[in-house]
Structures are given as C-alpha cells and as structure tokens.
Amino acid sequence: MVCDNCGLNEAIIHLTHIEDNQVSTKHLCEDCAAEKGLQAGEASANLPLTDFLSHVGKAAPEAAAVPCPFCGLKYDEFKKAGRLGCPQCYVVFEPNLKGLLRRLHGGTQHIGKVYLPPNPTLSQQQERLAGLRRKLSKAVEREDFERAAEIRDLIRTIESAP
C-alpha cells in the first residue's frame, strides 16, 4: 500500500480516526508520519496503556516471575510493553489481568453492542444476520441456551432496526 500523503513510499502506519460516527483511515509512510509527529515501530513508551500499567499496583512477586510457558513473556515485560505475547498469556496472567481490566473497563466481561458500520448496506446486514443464525443453530445444538437467547435477542434487534 502506498502512502496517502506523498504517494511515493510504502505505507507502514495506518491511522483510523472516528469522529461523529465518521470513520477515516490514513495510510502513511515513515517520513510523512514523522512530519505529523507519529513514530513507527515499538514506541510503546508513549502509549496511554503503558503509562497506566506502570502505575498499577505491583503484582505478587511470584506472579511477576512466572513466564508464560508458550511465549516466555513475563508479567513485568507485559507491563513495560503493554502487549501480551500470545493467547495463553491471558490464562497465565489472569489474576493480574482481571484487576487491570476491572479498573480500565469497569468489569471483566464485554457488555455492549456488536459493532456495525454506521449505515450498513442491506447485503452487509443480511450477511450479519445469516452468520448470527448459524451461530444460533450451533448454540442450540450444543444446548447452550443462554448464549442462544443472547444471539436471538441480537437478531431481533438487528431486524427491528430501521
């Protein structure tokens, strides 16, 4: 992908900006991004999450010392980088992450709406409904009626939307 600004170099930074339900994406090369004050690569020191993590209470020493058995990441390294190394890290660091997620989001489970584009086309909406109906059938087959009820309610919400 070519830089949207200069049109010459390869875009390595992809900015997504959402304002008033309008999504705009800019693809920038390293030079154009630097002109706008953005850095490429591992500039995690400027991320708000890493600032937050550095102020979070200290983990138990044994938890901080135990690395993830799959990727080898330690909790202290996660706090510095602000990124987990693999999906297994969520299990290994669960006691520490629950407190972090609770402070960041007010809970440890996602509660909210599923994202749909501001004005989905009819075909996008039909695709979404077809996928939800497949998930509903699978949930019923597994006898996961609680999940099936959630999916049913979501289907009704989408179908009733103007």
Backbone hydrogen bonds, N-H to C=O, Kabsch-Sander energy under -0.5 kcal/mol:
donor,donor_aa,acceptor,acceptor_aa,energy
3,C,9,N,-2.7
4,D,27,H,-3.8
7,G,3,C,-0.9
11,A,1,M,-3.0
12,I,28,L,-2.3
13,I,28,L,-2.5
15,L,13,I,-0.6
15,L,26,K,-3.0
17,H,15,L,-0.5
17,H,24,S,-3.3
19,E,17,H,-0.5
19,E,22,Q,-2.2
22,Q,19,E,-1.6
23,V,21,N,-0.5
24,S,17,H,-2.8
26,K,15,L,-2.5
28,L,13,I,-3.0
28,L,26,K,-0.6
33,A,29,C,-2.3
34,A,30,E,-2.0
35,E,31,D,-1.9
36,K,32,C,-1.2
37,G,34,A,-1.4
38,L,33,A,-3.1
43,A,41,G,-1.6
44,S,42,E,-0.8
46,N,43,A,-1.4
47,L,44,S,-1.5
51,D,47,L,-1.7
52,F,48,P,-2.5
53,L,49,L,-3.1
54,S,50,T,-2.1
55,H,51,D,-0.9
55,H,52,F,-0.9
56,V,52,F,-0.8
56,V,53,L,-0.6
63,A,60,A,-0.7
64,A,60,A,-2.2
65,A,61,P,-1.5
66,V,62,E,-1.1
68,C,73,L,-2.5
72,G,68,C,-2.1
76,D,64,A,-0.7
78,F,74,K,-2.0
79,K,75,Y,-2.3
80,K,76,D,-1.7
81,A,77,E,-2.6
82,G,78,F,-3.6
89,C,86,C,-1.2
90,Y,87,P,-1.1
91,V,87,P,-0.5
91,V,88,Q,-0.8
92,V,88,Q,-2.3
93,F,89,C,-2.9
94,E,91,V,-1.0
96,N,93,F,-0.7
97,L,93,F,-2.7
98,K,94,E,-2.5
99,G,95,P,-1.0
100,L,96,N,-1.7
101,L,97,L,-3.4
102,R,98,K,-2.4
103,R,99,G,-2.1
104,L,100,L,-2.5
105,H,101,L,-3.2
106,G,101,L,-0.5
106,G,102,R,-1.6
107,G,101,L,-0.8
125,Q,121,T,-2.4
126,Q,122,L,-2.4
127,E,123,S,-2.4
128,R,124,Q,-2.3
129,L,125,Q,-2.4
130,A,126,Q,-2.4
131,G,127,E,-2.4
132,L,128,R,-2.4
133,R,129,L,-2.4
134,R,130,A,-1.9
135,K,131,G,-2.2
136,L,132,L,-2.5
137,S,133,R,-2.2
138,K,134,R,-2.3
139,A,135,K,-2.5
140,V,136,L,-2.2
141,E,137,S,-2.5
142,R,138,K,-2.2
143,E,140,V,-1.1
144,D,139,A,-3.0
145,F,143,E,-1.2
148,A,144,D,-2.2
149,A,145,F,-2.2
150,E,146,E,-1.7
151,I,147,R,-2.5
152,R,148,A,-2.7
153,D,149,A,-2.4
154,L,150,E,-2.1
155,I,151,I,-2.6
156,R,152,R,-2.3
157,T,153,D,-2.2
158,I,154,L,-2.4
159,E,155,I,-2.7
160,S,156,R,-1.9
161,A,157,T,-0.8
161,A,158,I,-0.6
